[in-house]
Amino acid sequence: MMLSQPLRVLVADDHEIARFALVQWLNEEKERHATIAEVSAVAACHAALEKIRDNMAKSSAIDMLIIDLDLPDMTGIEAIKILRVEGWKKPIIVITGSYIGTAKDALEAGANGFLSKQEAQETFFECFRYISRNPDAQWVSPQAHRQIMHSDALLKKANLTSAEQNVLRHIKSSNKEIADELGITESTVKKHLWNIFQKLGISSRYDAIAFAMEAGLILARR
C-alpha cells in the first residue's frame, strides 16, 4: 500500500535543536516535492499519543510519526507499543541519538524505519521516502543493520536465556524494582544476575550495564 495523499507528519523529540532541524528538513521536502501536507512537533511521548488519538478520526489525522527513543516521560519504544496495541497502523520512523543497538527492539515493537541522528540528511530522506512509498515495509540504515548483527552475535555468544536478558533490560534498577517489574522474587533476580555474571565473566553491575548497552538491551543516556 502506498501513501498516495500528502502526509501529515508528527515529530516527537525533546531536544529542541533536533526537533527544529527535522521540522525544517520536512518543510523543505514539502516545498520541493509536495509529498507533505503538514508538519507538527511535540517534545514528549504523551503529547504525541494525545495528538494522534485526538486526530485519529478527523481529516487532520496524523499519517506518519517520527520519534526519538529517549524521551522524558517514556521511551519511544513504549510509545510505539501503545500505538500498535491501540490499532494505529500508520508508519513510524525512529531517529535517535541514543545507543543504536536498540534498533531490533524498535522494529519488533512496530517501527517501520530506524536510523541514527549522526547519519547524513540524505540517509534520513532515503528512509522517509522509502517508508512513504512502502508504509507496511521496514527500512534500517546500514549503521543500524551492522549494530543489529553485532548485538545478535554478542547475545548468541553469551548464551543468555530470555529470562536473563529480561533482567539485563532492567539492570539500571534495583533488584527489588526488577522483581516488581518482572513479577518475580528478589531471590530469582539475584540468581539470574549470578548466572549473567558467570556467563559474561564479569564481577560488577557496572560491567553488566555496559554489556546491556552494547547488546542494545537498554538505552545509553545522552
C-alpha positions as CSV (number, residue, x, y, z in Angstrom):
1,M,0.0,0.0,0.0
2,M,1.4,3.4,-1.0
3,L,0.5,6.6,0.8
4,S,-1.0,8.5,-2.1
5,Q,-2.0,11.7,-0.3
6,P,0.4,14.4,1.0
7,L,1.4,13.3,4.5
8,R,0.6,14.9,7.9
9,V,3.8,14.2,9.8
10,L,4.3,14.4,13.6
11,V,7.8,14.8,15.1
12,A,8.4,13.8,18.7
13,D,11.8,14.8,20.1
14,D,12.7,16.5,23.4
15,H,15.9,18.1,22.0
16,E,14.8,21.5,20.7
17,I,17.6,21.7,18.1
18,A,17.0,18.2,16.7
19,R,13.2,18.9,16.7
20,F,13.7,22.2,14.8
21,A,16.1,20.6,12.3
22,L,13.7,17.7,11.5
23,V,10.8,20.1,11.1
24,Q,12.9,22.3,8.8
25,W,14.0,19.4,6.7
26,L,10.5,18.2,6.3
27,N,9.2,21.6,5.4
28,E,11.9,21.8,2.7
29,E,10.8,18.5,1.4
30,K,7.2,19.8,1.4
31,E,8.2,22.7,-0.8
32,R,10.3,20.6,-3.2
33,H,8.1,17.6,-3.7
34,A,4.6,18.3,-2.3
35,T,4.6,14.9,-0.5
36,I,3.9,16.5,2.8
37,A,0.7,18.4,3.8
38,E,1.7,19.5,7.3
39,V,4.5,19.1,9.8
40,S,3.9,19.4,13.6
41,A,6.1,18.7,16.6
42,V,5.9,17.8,20.2
43,A,8.6,17.3,22.9
44,A,7.2,14.2,24.8
45,C,5.6,10.8,24.1
46,H,2.3,11.6,25.9
47,A,1.9,14.7,23.8
48,A,2.4,12.6,20.7
49,L,0.0,9.9,21.8
50,E,-2.6,12.6,22.7
51,K,-2.2,14.3,19.3
52,I,-2.5,11.1,17.4
53,R,-5.6,10.0,19.3
54,D,-7.3,13.3,19.1
55,N,-6.9,13.5,15.3
56,M,-7.4,9.8,14.5
57,A,-11.0,10.1,13.2
58,K,-10.5,13.6,11.6
59,S,-9.4,14.8,8.2
60,S,-6.3,16.1,10.0
61,A,-5.3,12.6,11.1
62,I,-1.5,12.0,11.5
63,D,-0.1,9.9,8.7
64,M,3.4,9.4,10.0
65,L,5.2,9.6,13.3
66,I,8.9,10.4,13.5
67,I,10.0,9.7,17.1
68,D,13.2,9.7,19.3
69,L,13.7,6.8,21.6
70,D,15.0,8.6,24.7
71,L,12.1,10.9,25.7
72,P,11.5,12.3,29.2
73,D,8.1,10.7,30.0
74,M,8.6,7.3,28.4
75,T,10.7,5.6,25.8
76,G,9.9,5.8,22.2
77,I,9.6,2.0,22.1
78,E,7.0,2.1,24.8
79,A,5.0,4.7,22.8
80,I,5.3,2.6,19.7
81,K,3.9,-0.5,21.5
82,I,1.0,1.5,22.9
83,L,0.1,2.9,19.4
84,R,0.2,-0.6,17.9
85,V,-1.9,-2.1,20.6
86,E,-4.4,0.6,20.1
87,G,-4.6,-0.2,16.4
88,W,-2.7,2.7,14.9
89,K,-1.2,1.3,11.7
90,K,0.4,4.4,10.2
91,P,4.2,4.3,9.6
92,I,6.6,5.1,12.4
93,I,10.3,6.2,11.9
94,V,12.7,6.1,14.8
95,I,15.6,8.6,14.6
96,T,17.7,8.6,17.7
97,G,20.8,9.9,19.4
98,S,20.7,7.0,21.9
99,Y,22.6,3.7,21.5
100,I,21.6,2.4,18.1
101,G,21.7,-1.2,19.4
102,T,18.0,-0.8,20.3
103,A,17.1,-0.9,16.6
104,K,15.9,-4.5,16.9
105,D,13.6,-3.8,19.8
106,A,12.2,-0.8,18.0
107,L,11.4,-2.8,14.9
108,E,9.9,-5.6,16.9
109,A,7.7,-3.1,18.7
110,G,6.3,-1.9,15.4
111,A,8.6,0.8,14.0
112,N,9.0,0.9,10.2
113,G,12.2,2.8,9.9
114,F,15.3,3.2,12.1
115,L,18.3,5.5,11.9
116,S,20.8,7.5,14.0
117,K,20.8,11.2,14.3
118,Q,24.5,11.0,13.4
119,E,23.7,9.9,9.9
120,A,23.5,12.3,6.9
121,Q,20.4,14.2,5.8
122,E,20.3,12.2,2.6
123,T,20.0,9.0,4.7
124,F,17.1,10.4,6.6
125,F,15.3,11.2,3.3
126,E,16.1,7.9,1.8
127,C,14.3,6.3,4.8
128,F,11.5,8.8,4.7
129,R,10.8,8.4,1.0
130,Y,11.0,4.7,1.1
131,I,8.6,4.4,4.0
132,S,6.3,7.0,2.3
133,R,6.1,4.7,-0.7
134,N,6.0,1.5,1.3
135,P,4.3,2.2,4.6
136,D,4.0,-1.5,5.5
137,A,7.7,-2.2,5.0
138,Q,10.7,-1.7,7.2
139,W,13.9,0.3,6.5
140,V,17.1,0.2,8.6
141,S,20.2,2.3,8.0
142,P,23.4,0.4,7.2
143,Q,24.8,1.6,10.5
144,A,21.8,0.2,12.4
145,H,21.9,-3.0,10.5
146,R,25.5,-3.6,11.4
147,Q,24.7,-2.9,15.1
148,I,21.8,-5.4,14.9
149,M,24.2,-8.1,13.6
150,H,26.7,-7.2,16.3
151,S,24.1,-7.3,19.1
152,D,22.8,-10.7,17.9
153,A,26.4,-12.1,17.8
154,L,27.0,-10.8,21.4
155,L,23.8,-12.3,22.8
156,K,24.4,-15.6,20.9
157,K,28.0,-15.9,22.3
158,A,26.8,-15.0,25.8
159,N,24.1,-17.7,25.6
160,L,21.8,-15.8,27.9
161,T,18.3,-17.2,28.5
162,S,15.3,-15.0,27.7
163,A,14.8,-14.5,31.5
164,E,18.4,-13.4,31.9
165,Q,18.0,-10.9,29.0
166,N,14.8,-9.5,30.6
167,V,16.7,-8.9,33.8
168,L,19.5,-7.2,31.9
169,R,16.9,-4.9,30.3
170,H,16.2,-3.5,33.7
171,I,19.8,-3.7,35.1
172,K,19.9,0.0,36.0
173,S,17.1,-0.6,38.5
174,S,17.4,-2.1,42.0
175,N,16.8,-5.8,42.5
176,K,13.5,-5.0,44.2
177,E,12.4,-2.8,41.3
178,I,13.4,-5.5,38.8
179,A,11.5,-8.1,40.7
180,D,8.4,-5.9,40.8
181,E,8.6,-5.1,37.1
182,L,9.1,-8.7,36.0
183,G,6.7,-10.3,38.6
184,I,9.4,-12.4,40.2
185,T,11.1,-12.6,43.6
186,E,14.3,-10.8,44.5
187,S,16.0,-14.1,45.1
188,T,15.2,-15.1,41.5
189,V,16.6,-11.8,40.3
190,K,19.8,-12.4,42.3
191,K,20.0,-15.9,40.8
192,H,19.7,-14.5,37.3
193,L,22.3,-11.9,38.0
194,W,24.7,-14.5,39.3
195,N,24.2,-16.6,36.1
196,I,24.7,-13.5,34.0
197,F,27.9,-12.5,35.7
198,Q,29.3,-16.1,35.3
199,K,28.4,-16.3,31.6
200,L,29.8,-12.8,30.8
201,G,32.9,-13.3,33.0
202,I,32.2,-10.0,34.9
203,S,32.1,-9.1,38.5
204,S,30.1,-5.8,38.8
205,R,26.8,-4.3,37.9
206,Y,28.6,-1.6,36.0
207,D,30.0,-4.2,33.7
208,A,26.6,-5.7,33.2
209,I,25.2,-2.3,32.3
210,A,28.0,-1.8,29.8
211,F,27.2,-5.1,28.2
212,A,23.5,-4.4,28.1
213,M,24.1,-1.1,26.3
214,E,26.5,-2.7,23.8
215,A,24.0,-5.5,23.1
216,G,21.2,-3.0,22.6
217,L,19.1,-4.2,25.5
218,I,19.0,-0.8,27.2
219,L,19.3,2.8,26.1
220,A,22.5,4.7,26.6
221,R,21.6,8.1,28.1
222,R,22.8,11.1,26.1
